[in-house]
Amino acid sequence: MLFKDEDVDLCEAHIINKAFRDSPKNWTVQRKDIDNFYGAHFESDFVDIQYVGKLSPEQMVVDKHTASKFRPEIYCEGERVDYYPARGPIPKNHTGLALETDIGTVNLGLKISTDTAGSLPLNSWQIVVEKDLRLAALVTLIKSAYLTLFELLGYRYALSASGRFVGKTILGEFFENAHSLPRQDVLTKALAHFQEFRNLVRPEERSIRLYRADRKLMILRDIATGPLGVRSFCPRP
């Protein structure tokens, strides 16, 4: 990506993050520092998308893994009510709650008095689960697309105009400018850098498969309706 011949550590860069359950484990070679940078700041958040829609908000509070990932919030009449896992007696000015779901039960301490909580109607309570994954998704999918084409086509793609644009201009230059910054500064800088490339990624509900006829021709195919497009790669003269 950097187009620099440096003595650095290499690694097995998984094209699809291996944290995705049942994902293919295809990998290609990449600089370890670049892979770790994008993994720590973007892919580590993007993998949380696999839990969206799998559990109800109540279940996400009960499940320790998703609770730590998404940090669900409890609201009553539009106001947030702070809470904590109740592992013993709770203060008298707090309210105990046993949240029961079909995957288990968790005891919570609500930072609201019992009298106040008891006076409020049940339909005024709600659990809100929100996490903005747009930036993480954009960056991760651009990187995955680059690694996919590199794995399929090798340096024919990496040294092409489009390969240099995605690999060096989009990903490589951002790494060079941001790899030494604190995480929050990386994310702030990423918003500005990747903004102009947002149209490179779009949601797609259709089932699409990429076929490689050979190392010079790829076919993008909608499984239901047929081919969507063909792209050829010609060797340099």
C-alpha positions in Angstrom: 0.0 0.0 0.0 2.8 2.4 0.8 4.9 1.6 -2.3 8.0 1.6 -0.1 10.6 -1.2 0.1 11.1 -1.4 3.9 12.3 -4.1 6.3 9.1 -4.6 8.2 7.1 -7.5 9.7 4.5 -9.2 7.5 1.4 -11.0 8.5 -1.5 -13.1 7.3 -4.1 -10.5 6.5 -7.6 -12.0 6.5 -9.7 -10.7 3.7 -12.8 -11.0 5.9 -12.0 -10.5 9.5 -11.8 -13.8 11.2 -13.9 -12.6 14.1 -16.9 -13.0 11.9 -18.4 -16.4 12.7 -18.3 -19.0 9.9 -16.5 -16.5 7.6 -14.0 -17.9 5.0 -10.5 -17.7 6.3 -8.8 -16.6 3.1 -5.8 -14.4 3.7 -3.1 -12.7 1.8 0.2 -11.1 2.8 0.3 -7.6 4.2 2.4 -5.3 6.4 1.7 -6.1 10.0 1.7 -2.5 11.1 -0.9 -1.6 8.5 -3.1 -4.6 9.3 -2.9 -3.9 13.0 -3.7 -0.3 12.6 -6.9 -0.8 10.5 -7.9 -3.8 12.7 -7.6 -1.9 15.9 -9.3 1.3 14.9 -12.0 0.2 12.4 -12.4 -3.6 12.0 -12.8 -4.2 15.7 -15.9 -2.0 15.6 -17.2 -3.3 12.3 -17.4 -6.9 13.4 -20.1 -5.9 15.9 -22.5 -5.6 12.9 -22.9 -9.4 13.0 -24.9 -9.1 16.2 -27.4 -6.5 14.8 -30.9 -8.1 14.6 -29.8 -11.3 16.3 -30.8 -10.4 19.8 -33.6 -8.2 21.3 -32.5 -5.1 23.3 -33.4 -6.9 26.5 -31.3 -9.9 25.5 -28.4 -7.6 24.7 -28.5 -6.4 28.2 -28.4 -9.9 29.6 -25.7 -11.2 27.2 -22.4 -10.0 28.7 -20.6 -10.0 25.3 -23.1 -7.8 23.5 -23.7 -5.7 26.6 -20.0 -4.7 26.7 -20.0 -4.1 22.9 -23.1 -2.0 22.5 -23.6 -0.6 26.0 -27.5 -0.6 26.0 -29.2 2.3 27.7 -32.4 2.3 29.7 -34.8 5.3 29.3 -37.9 6.2 31.2 -40.2 8.9 29.9 -37.4 10.0 27.6 -34.8 10.4 30.3 -31.8 8.1 30.6 -31.7 6.0 33.8 -28.2 4.9 34.7 -27.8 1.3 35.9 -25.2 -1.3 36.9 -25.0 -5.1 37.4 -26.3 -5.8 40.9 -24.0 -8.5 42.4 -25.1 -7.9 46.0 -27.3 -5.5 48.1 -28.1 -2.2 46.4 -28.4 1.2 48.0 -31.8 2.1 49.5 -32.2 4.9 47.1 -31.8 2.6 44.1 -34.2 0.1 42.5 -33.5 -3.5 41.9 -34.6 -5.1 38.7 -34.4 -8.7 37.6 -34.5 -8.6 33.8 -35.7 -11.9 32.5 -35.3 -13.1 28.9 -35.3 -16.5 27.2 -31.5 -16.5 27.1 -31.1 -15.8 30.8 -31.7 -13.3 33.6 -29.6 -10.4 34.9 -30.0 -8.5 38.1 -29.6 -4.7 37.7 -29.5 -1.8 40.0 -31.3 1.3 38.6 -30.2 4.6 39.9 -33.7 5.7 40.6 -35.7 5.4 43.8 -38.2 2.6 44.3 -41.0 5.0 44.9 -40.3 6.9 41.7 -39.8 3.8 39.6 -43.0 2.2 40.9 -45.1 5.3 40.1 -44.2 5.3 36.4 -46.2 3.3 33.9 -44.6 0.2 32.3 -44.9 1.5 28.8 -42.8 4.6 29.7 -39.7 2.3 30.0 -37.5 1.3 27.1 -34.1 -0.1 26.3 -32.2 1.6 23.5 -29.3 0.0 21.7 -27.4 2.3 19.3 -23.9 2.1 17.8 -22.8 4.1 14.7 -20.8 1.7 12.5 -20.8 3.8 9.3 -17.2 4.9 9.4 -16.0 1.5 10.6 -18.0 -0.2 7.8 -16.7 2.2 5.1 -13.0 1.8 6.0 -13.2 -1.9 6.6 -15.0 -2.7 3.3 -12.6 -0.6 1.3 -9.7 -2.4 2.8 -11.4 -5.8 2.3 -12.2 -5.0 -1.3 -8.5 -4.1 -1.9 -7.3 -7.3 -0.3 -9.8 -9.3 -2.3 -8.6 -8.0 -5.6 -5.0 -8.4 -4.5 -5.6 -12.0 -3.6 -7.3 -12.7 -6.9 -5.0 -10.7 -9.2 -1.8 -10.1 -7.3 0.5 -7.3 -8.3 -1.3 -6.8 -11.6 -4.0 -5.1 -9.6 -1.8 -3.5 -6.9 0.3 -1.8 -9.6 -2.7 -0.7 -11.7 -4.1 2.8 -11.6 -7.1 1.6 -9.6 -5.0 -0.4 -7.3 -2.7 2.5 -6.6 -5.7 4.7 -6.0 -7.3 2.4 -3.4 -4.2 1.0 -1.9 -1.9 4.0 -1.8 -4.0 7.1 -2.0 -7.0 6.0 0.1 -5.5 3.5 2.6 -1.7 4.0 2.5 -1.7 7.7 2.8 -4.2 7.7 5.7 -2.0 5.2 7.5 1.1 7.3 7.1 -0.7 10.4 8.4 -2.6 8.8 11.3 -0.8 5.7 12.6 1.0 7.5 15.4 -2.1 9.4 16.6 -4.3 8.6 19.6 -7.5 6.6 18.7 -9.9 9.5 19.0 -7.7 11.7 16.7 -7.5 8.8 14.2 -11.3 8.6 14.1 -11.6 12.4 13.7 -9.1 12.4 10.9 -10.7 9.4 9.3 -14.1 11.3 9.0 -12.5 14.0 6.9 -10.2 11.6 4.9 -12.8 9.0 3.9 -15.7 11.4 3.4 -15.0 11.8 -0.3 -14.7 8.0 -0.9 -18.1 7.1 0.7 -19.7 6.3 -2.6 -17.2 3.4 -3.1 -19.3 1.4 -0.7 -23.1 0.9 -0.8 -25.6 -1.5 0.9 -26.7 -4.3 -1.4 -29.7 -6.5 -0.5 -29.3 -8.9 -3.5 -27.3 -12.1 -3.2 -24.2 -11.4 -5.3 -21.3 -13.6 -6.1 -17.9 -12.8 -7.7 -16.6 -15.3 -10.2 -13.1 -15.4 -11.5 -13.0 -16.8 -15.0 -9.2 -16.5 -15.0 -6.7 -14.0 -13.5 -7.6 -11.4 -16.1 -11.4 -11.6 -16.1 -14.0 -11.3 -13.3 -17.8 -11.6 -13.5 -20.1 -10.0 -10.9 -23.3 -12.0 -10.9 -26.7 -11.7 -9.2 -27.5 -15.2 -8.1 -31.2 -14.7 -9.0 -31.1 -12.7 -12.2 -27.7 -13.3 -13.8 -24.5 -11.3 -14.7 -24.4 -7.7 -13.5 -21.0 -6.8 -15.0 -17.7 -7.9 -16.2 -14.3 -6.4 -15.6 -11.1 -7.3 -17.4 -7.5 -6.6 -16.5 -5.0 -6.2 -19.3 -1.3 -6.7 -18.7 0.9 -3.7 -19.2 2.6 -3.4 -22.6 
